[in-house]
Amino acid sequence: MRCLRRTAEVTMRDNIRNDKIRRRLGMKQIIEFIKEKLIKWFGQLTRKTCWYHR
């Protein structure tokens, strides 16, 4: 979060919450990012035509 604060030129003394800084910079929360990646991964699994069986 320090990196985002530096990018937005905001210090801890400004008392601006992290979610407001992320919104200001157009960043997503890490949870949303992980959910998107998981959805893409599950989509790739369902499109696979060759499954490995023992």
PDB file as gemmi writes it, atoms N, CA and C in Angstrom:
CRYST1    1.000    1.000    1.000  90.00  90.00  90.00 P 1                      
ATOM      1  N   MET A   1       0.819  -1.186   0.000  1.00  0.00           N  
ATOM      2  CA  MET A   1       0.000   0.000   0.000  1.00  0.00           C  
ATOM      3  C   MET A   1       0.866   1.253   0.000  1.00  0.00           C  
ATOM      4  N   ARG A   2       2.075   1.133   0.527  1.00  0.00           N  
ATOM      5  CA  ARG A   2       2.969   2.295   0.532  1.00  0.00           C  
ATOM      6  C   ARG A   2       3.247   2.797  -0.878  1.00  0.00           C  
ATOM      7  N   CYS A   3       3.417   1.852  -1.785  1.00  0.00           N  
ATOM      8  CA  CYS A   3       3.704   2.222  -3.172  1.00  0.00           C  
ATOM      9  C   CYS A   3       2.529   2.999  -3.770  1.00  0.00           C  
ATOM     10  N   LEU A   4       1.308   2.556  -3.495  1.00  0.00           N  
ATOM     11  CA  LEU A   4       0.131   3.263  -4.005  1.00  0.00           C  
ATOM     12  C   LEU A   4       0.004   4.641  -3.373  1.00  0.00           C  
ATOM     13  N   ARG A   5       0.324   4.732  -2.096  1.00  0.00           N  
ATOM     14  CA  ARG A   5       0.273   6.037  -1.425  1.00  0.00           C  
ATOM     15  C   ARG A   5       1.281   7.003  -2.043  1.00  0.00           C  
ATOM     16  N   ARG A   6       2.459   6.501  -2.359  1.00  0.00           N  
ATOM     17  CA  ARG A   6       3.460   7.364  -2.998  1.00  0.00           C  
ATOM     18  C   ARG A   6       2.994   7.793  -4.381  1.00  0.00           C  
ATOM     19  N   THR A   7       2.399   6.873  -5.122  1.00  0.00           N  
ATOM     20  CA  THR A   7       1.907   7.193  -6.455  1.00  0.00           C  
ATOM     21  C   THR A   7       0.829   8.264  -6.393  1.00  0.00           C  
ATOM     22  N   ALA A   8      -0.060   8.151  -5.402  1.00  0.00           N  
ATOM     23  CA  ALA A   8      -1.145   9.125  -5.250  1.00  0.00           C  
ATOM     24  C   ALA A   8      -0.693  10.385  -4.520  1.00  0.00           C  
ATOM     25  N   GLU A   9       0.562  10.404  -4.097  1.00  0.00           N  
ATOM     26  CA  GLU A   9       1.116  11.525  -3.341  1.00  0.00           C  
ATOM     27  C   GLU A   9       0.307  11.813  -2.081  1.00  0.00           C  
ATOM     28  N   VAL A  10       0.024  10.734  -1.339  1.00  0.00           N  
ATOM     29  CA  VAL A  10      -0.744  10.815  -0.098  1.00  0.00           C  
ATOM     30  C   VAL A  10       0.128  10.257   1.019  1.00  0.00           C  
ATOM     31  N   THR A  11       0.154  10.934   2.148  1.00  0.00           N  
ATOM     32  CA  THR A  11       0.903  10.433   3.298  1.00  0.00           C  
ATOM     33  C   THR A  11      -0.070   9.863   4.327  1.00  0.00           C  
ATOM     34  N   MET A  12       0.485   9.192   5.310  1.00  0.00           N  
ATOM     35  CA  MET A  12      -0.348   8.645   6.380  1.00  0.00           C  
ATOM     36  C   MET A  12      -0.996   9.769   7.184  1.00  0.00           C  
ATOM     37  N   ARG A  13      -0.358  10.894   7.237  1.00  0.00           N  
ATOM     38  CA  ARG A  13      -0.901  12.035   7.981  1.00  0.00           C  
ATOM     39  C   ARG A  13      -2.144  12.624   7.321  1.00  0.00           C  
ATOM     40  N   ASP A  14      -2.353  12.325   6.043  1.00  0.00           N  
ATOM     41  CA  ASP A  14      -3.538  12.831   5.346  1.00  0.00           C  
ATOM     42  C   ASP A  14      -4.821  12.122   5.784  1.00  0.00           C  
ATOM     43  N   ASN A  15      -4.674  10.986   6.468  1.00  0.00           N  
ATOM     44  CA  ASN A  15      -5.815  10.203   6.967  1.00  0.00           C  
ATOM     45  C   ASN A  15      -6.814   9.852   5.870  1.00  0.00           C  
ATOM     46  N   ILE A  16      -6.301   9.349   4.756  1.00  0.00           N  
ATOM     47  CA  ILE A  16      -7.155   8.881   3.669  1.00  0.00           C  
ATOM     48  C   ILE A  16      -7.103   7.365   3.680  1.00  0.00           C  
ATOM     49  N   ARG A  17      -8.279   6.736   3.637  1.00  0.00           N  
ATOM     50  CA  ARG A  17      -8.356   5.285   3.727  1.00  0.00           C  
ATOM     51  C   ARG A  17      -7.812   4.626   2.464  1.00  0.00           C  
ATOM     52  N   ASN A  18      -7.359   3.383   2.625  1.00  0.00           N  
ATOM     53  CA  ASN A  18      -6.759   2.646   1.515  1.00  0.00           C  
ATOM     54  C   ASN A  18      -7.735   2.448   0.364  1.00  0.00           C  
ATOM     55  N   ASP A  19      -9.002   2.149   0.676  1.00  0.00           N  
ATOM     56  CA  ASP A  19      -9.967   1.918  -0.402  1.00  0.00           C  
ATOM     57  C   ASP A  19     -10.199   3.184  -1.227  1.00  0.00           C  
ATOM     58  N   LYS A  20     -10.137   4.344  -0.594  1.00  0.00           N  
ATOM     59  CA  LYS A  20     -10.296   5.595  -1.339  1.00  0.00           C  
ATOM     60  C   LYS A  20      -9.094   5.850  -2.247  1.00  0.00           C  
ATOM     61  N   ILE A  21      -7.917   5.489  -1.771  1.00  0.00           N  
ATOM     62  CA  ILE A  21      -6.719   5.649  -2.600  1.00  0.00           C  
ATOM     63  C   ILE A  21      -6.786   4.714  -3.801  1.00  0.00           C  
ATOM     64  N   ARG A  22      -7.209   3.459  -3.565  1.00  0.00           N  
ATOM     65  CA  ARG A  22      -7.341   2.509  -4.674  1.00  0.00           C  
ATOM     66  C   ARG A  22      -8.345   3.001  -5.699  1.00  0.00           C  
ATOM     67  N   ARG A  23      -9.489   3.522  -5.233  1.00  0.00           N  
ATOM     68  CA  ARG A  23     -10.491   4.058  -6.159  1.00  0.00           C  
ATOM     69  C   ARG A  23      -9.936   5.234  -6.948  1.00  0.00           C  
ATOM     70  N   ARG A  24      -9.198   6.090  -6.271  1.00  0.00           N  
ATOM     71  CA  ARG A  24      -8.622   7.267  -6.924  1.00  0.00           C  
ATOM     72  C   ARG A  24      -7.668   6.847  -8.047  1.00  0.00           C  
ATOM     73  N   LEU A  25      -6.914   5.764  -7.815  1.00  0.00           N  
ATOM     74  CA  LEU A  25      -5.943   5.292  -8.799  1.00  0.00           C  
ATOM     75  C   LEU A  25      -6.537   4.289  -9.781  1.00  0.00           C  
ATOM     76  N   GLY A  26      -7.788   3.876  -9.552  1.00  0.00           N  
ATOM     77  CA  GLY A  26      -8.419   2.914 -10.455  1.00  0.00           C  
ATOM     78  C   GLY A  26      -7.942   1.487 -10.250  1.00  0.00           C  
ATOM     79  N   MET A  27      -7.505   1.165  -9.040  1.00  0.00           N  
ATOM     80  CA  MET A  27      -7.010  -0.172  -8.735  1.00  0.00           C  
ATOM     81  C   MET A  27      -8.123  -1.018  -8.122  1.00  0.00           C  
ATOM     82  N   LYS A  28      -8.028  -2.331  -8.327  1.00  0.00           N  
ATOM     83  CA  LYS A  28      -8.980  -3.259  -7.728  1.00  0.00           C  
ATOM     84  C   LYS A  28      -8.401  -3.795  -6.425  1.00  0.00           C  
ATOM     85  N   GLN A  29      -9.283  -4.293  -5.595  1.00  0.00           N  
ATOM     86  CA  GLN A  29      -8.807  -4.965  -4.388  1.00  0.00           C  
ATOM     87  C   GLN A  29      -8.202  -6.293  -4.804  1.00  0.00           C  
ATOM     88  N   ILE A  30      -7.286  -6.806  -4.017  1.00  0.00           N  
ATOM     89  CA  ILE A  30      -6.599  -8.047  -4.352  1.00  0.00           C  
ATOM     90  C   ILE A  30      -7.579  -9.212  -4.430  1.00  0.00           C  
ATOM     91  N   ILE A  31      -8.634  -9.194  -3.624  1.00  0.00           N  
ATOM     92  CA  ILE A  31      -9.632 -10.261  -3.650  1.00  0.00           C  
ATOM     93  C   ILE A  31     -10.336 -10.299  -5.001  1.00  0.00           C  
ATOM     94  N   GLU A  32     -10.696  -9.147  -5.534  1.00  0.00           N  
ATOM     95  CA  GLU A  32     -11.345  -9.093  -6.840  1.00  0.00           C  
ATOM     96  C   GLU A  32     -10.407  -9.603  -7.928  1.00  0.00           C  
ATOM     97  N   PHE A  33      -9.142  -9.257  -7.843  1.00  0.00           N  
ATOM     98  CA  PHE A  33      -8.152  -9.703  -8.817  1.00  0.00           C  
ATOM     99  C   PHE A  33      -8.022 -11.227  -8.790  1.00  0.00           C  
ATOM    100  N   ILE A  34      -7.957 -11.810  -7.593  1.00  0.00           N  
ATOM    101  CA  ILE A  34      -7.832 -13.262  -7.453  1.00  0.00           C  
ATOM    102  C   ILE A  34      -9.081 -13.956  -7.981  1.00  0.00           C  
ATOM    103  N   LYS A  35     -10.265 -13.416  -7.693  1.00  0.00           N  
ATOM    104  CA  LYS A  35     -11.504 -14.010  -8.191  1.00  0.00           C  
ATOM    105  C   LYS A  35     -11.527 -14.043  -9.710  1.00  0.00           C  
ATOM    106  N   GLU A  36     -11.100 -12.965 -10.359  1.00  0.00           N  
ATOM    107  CA  GLU A  36     -11.061 -12.931 -11.818  1.00  0.00           C  
ATOM    108  C   GLU A  36     -10.124 -13.999 -12.365  1.00  0.00           C  
ATOM    109  N   LYS A  37      -8.956 -14.148 -11.755  1.00  0.00           N  
ATOM    110  CA  LYS A  37      -7.988 -15.149 -12.210  1.00  0.00           C  
ATOM    111  C   LYS A  37      -8.537 -16.559 -12.017  1.00  0.00           C  
ATOM    112  N   LEU A  38      -9.225 -16.803 -10.887  1.00  0.00           N  
ATOM    113  CA  LEU A  38      -9.805 -18.123 -10.649  1.00  0.00           C  
ATOM    114  C   LEU A  38     -10.892 -18.447 -11.663  1.00  0.00           C  
ATOM    115  N   ILE A  39     -11.726 -17.472 -11.984  1.00  0.00           N  
ATOM    116  CA  ILE A  39     -12.783 -17.688 -12.968  1.00  0.00           C  
ATOM    117  C   ILE A  39     -12.180 -18.031 -14.322  1.00  0.00           C  
ATOM    118  N   LYS A  40     -11.131 -17.323 -14.720  1.00  0.00           N  
ATOM    119  CA  LYS A  40     -10.460 -17.626 -15.989  1.00  0.00           C  
ATOM    120  C   LYS A  40      -9.873 -19.029 -15.968  1.00  0.00           C  
ATOM    121  N   TRP A  41      -9.272 -19.404 -14.842  1.00  0.00           N  
ATOM    122  CA  TRP A  41      -8.658 -20.718 -14.728  1.00  0.00           C  
ATOM    123  C   TRP A  41      -9.710 -21.823 -14.808  1.00  0.00           C  
ATOM    124  N   PHE A  42     -10.842 -21.652 -14.114  1.00  0.00           N  
ATOM    125  CA  PHE A  42     -11.914 -22.640 -14.184  1.00  0.00           C  
ATOM    126  C   PHE A  42     -12.467 -22.737 -15.597  1.00  0.00           C  
ATOM    127  N   GLY A  43     -12.538 -21.620 -16.294  1.00  0.00           N  
ATOM    128  CA  GLY A  43     -12.983 -21.635 -17.681  1.00  0.00           C  
ATOM    129  C   GLY A  43     -12.044 -22.437 -18.558  1.00  0.00           C  
ATOM    130  N   GLN A  44     -10.751 -22.312 -18.329  1.00  0.00           N  
ATOM    131  CA  GLN A  44      -9.786 -23.091 -19.099  1.00  0.00           C  
ATOM    132  C   GLN A  44      -9.936 -24.574 -18.799  1.00  0.00           C  
ATOM    133  N   LEU A  45     -10.195 -24.914 -17.550  1.00  0.00           N  
ATOM    134  CA  LEU A  45     -10.378 -26.323 -17.197  1.00  0.00           C  
ATOM    135  C   LEU A  45     -11.593 -26.920 -17.891  1.00  0.00           C  
ATOM    136  N   THR A  46     -12.686 -26.169 -17.949  1.00  0.00           N  
ATOM    137  CA  THR A  46     -13.899 -26.701 -18.568  1.00  0.00           C  
ATOM    138  C   THR A  46     -13.765 -26.806 -20.081  1.00  0.00           C  
ATOM    139  N   ARG A  47     -12.910 -25.995 -20.697  1.00  0.00           N  
ATOM    140  CA  ARG A  47     -12.730 -26.055 -22.149  1.00  0.00           C  
ATOM    141  C   ARG A  47     -11.750 -27.129 -22.585  1.00  0.00           C  
ATOM    142  N   LYS A  48     -11.010 -27.686 -21.657  1.00  0.00           N  
ATOM    143  CA  LYS A  48     -10.038 -28.720 -22.020  1.00  0.00           C  
ATOM    144  C   LYS A  48     -10.766 -29.921 -22.604  1.00  0.00           C  
ATOM    145  N   THR A  49     -10.235 -30.440 -23.682  1.00  0.00           N  
ATOM    146  CA  THR A  49     -10.865 -31.599 -24.314  1.00  0.00           C  
ATOM    147  C   THR A  49     -10.192 -32.893 -23.897  1.00  0.00           C  
ATOM    148  N   CYS A  50      -8.942 -32.823 -23.507  1.00  0.00           N  
ATOM    149  CA  CYS A  50      -8.205 -34.024 -23.141  1.00  0.00           C  
ATOM    150  C   CYS A  50      -7.977 -34.030 -21.634  1.00  0.00           C  
ATOM    151  N   TRP A  51      -8.577 -34.966 -20.960  1.00  0.00           N  
ATOM    152  CA  TRP A  51      -8.387 -35.095 -19.518  1.00  0.00           C  
ATOM    153  C   TRP A  51      -7.429 -36.246 -19.250  1.00  0.00           C  
ATOM    154  N   TYR A  52      -6.614 -36.105 -18.275  1.00  0.00           N  
ATOM    155  CA  TYR A  52      -5.640 -37.121 -17.914  1.00  0.00           C  
ATOM    156  C   TYR A  52      -6.306 -38.132 -16.989  1.00  0.00           C  
ATOM    157  N   HIS A  53      -6.313 -39.404 -17.402  1.00  0.00           N  
ATOM    158  CA  HIS A  53      -6.895 -40.477 -16.575  1.00  0.00           C  
ATOM    159  C   HIS A  53      -5.839 -41.538 -16.346  1.00  0.00           C  
ATOM    160  N   ARG A  54      -5.841 -42.120 -15.167  1.00  0.00           N  
ATOM    161  CA  ARG A  54      -4.930 -43.229 -14.871  1.00  0.00           C  
ATOM    162  C   ARG A  54      -5.670 -44.518 -14.932  1.00  0.00           C  
TER     163      ARG A  54                                                      
END                                                                             
